[in-house]
Amino acid sequence: MKEIKDIIKDIMLFTGAGFSKPAECKMSMEMLKDLENLSNDGNGIFTQTERKTIKFILSCLNYHAQWRSLETDGKYFYQPNIEEFAMLLRRIQNRENLLPYPVTGNWSDKIMQLEQEFRSENKNSELDLYDSIESKIKTICYPKWLNVNSTDFLKPMSEFFGTNPGIDTKLEWFTLNNDLVLEEHFKNDNSVYTGFVSQKWVGFDKTIIDEDTYNAGRINYYKFHGSIDWLRMNDGTVRKNNQNIDEAEIDAKTNPFLIFGHGTKLYTIDPFFSLLKIFHDKLHERRYFFVIGYSFFDPHVNNLLFNELMTNPEQDKKMVIVNPNLLNFNDSDLESKYGFDRVLKKESTIQLIDFFEDVQKNNFYSDMPEFNIMRISTESVVYIKYNAEDFISKMFAESDGQYGFIELINKLKEEVKNQF
């Protein structure tokens, strides 16, 4: 048991949208495709003017994705997603504040026409065209897209906790996801702590909240892009959604309270700022980062990961990437290693490093790419071509008296020893 505790203290999990795919939550590109379908029919969600606006923005995104793909000379094929849609939606909305306005202000007569149509049709609306589309996406479409159908793929994890009740070391888990997959799976045993007590945000600073309430979870779950069940109230406090909240007390414009399509991912308001700081601190504390289902298209997150890998070489930190299709690797690029049968060979890892650099220096993903960390060592990366379901099963299933994550970490440590 001591070995299990020691290794849990040395690892942390970081998950992106691909982690929730086994629960049938839609991926970002799937969300955009569904939005396209909703723009083609009278579905009762979007008005005719809103549907025309969605189509216009989609056409812009498709053009730009095609252009970016051509710029790589066939190296990558970019596809737009819902985050990029939201980012462009907001940029159009705020174009008057983007200099030089004399150039951008009359960028498209089509946009101005659609805005006028919306104002004529919704004279009493407190929302403009773009706020209305975004609000409907977040409050109507998002809950459907992120509906949890099944969490069976997490059974090995809950069985691990059930078999080892004496392990009080908390598993540190960070995510960009807004869904409720983890909370839904562990809802009956209160294993997941998300920073809320009695539906109110209190954060992660204190293990003991008060004399009657404390963080008893087995998992500290940090959702630093927010969640579909978070609400910001008019008084600035953050709460979880429940039936007892008066709608008049909710800040309607930020409902639900989550990060959606912002071009910059640096926040100076809580809980987002505090969660990002905890992420930074835990990266410094931990030695092994399991990055599951993340596409690496967020340079702000990448910088935090890459900086920690590059600034502490004496700790031999490793980023274990788990993704079935991050790049199109051939079978000849893979080998059996660490107890897995599809691990990227060391000589092929340079393709990943080049991909990271291309993202980090791309002006589309960050305003000042010259400040991004461009390259990391191939020695700091392990890529396992697995989906989330198979990886969780392998990691938390017990075989010959040993759990998969114990075997993986021990083999990584042994590999380092053999280098000297």
ABEGO torsion letter per residue (X at the ends): XAAAAAAAAABBBBBBAAAAAAAGBBBAAAAAAAAAAAAABBAGABBAAAAAAAAAAAAAAAAAAAAAAAAAGGABBBBBBAAAAAAAAAAAAAAAABOBAAAAAAABAAAAAAAAAAAAABAABABBAAAAAAAAAAAAAAAAAABBABAAAAAAAAAAAAABAABABBBBBBBABABAAAAAAAAAAGABBAGBBGGBBAEAABABABAABBBABABBBBBAAEBAABBBBAAGBBBBBBAABBAAABBAAAOBBBBBGBABABBABOAAAAAAAAAAAAAAABABBBBBGBAGABAAAAAAAAAAAAABAAAGBBBBBBBAAABBBBAAABBBBGGBABBBBAAAAAAAAAAAAAAAABAAABABAAABBABBBAAABBBBBBBAAAAAAAAABBBGGBBAAAAAAAAAAAAAAAAX
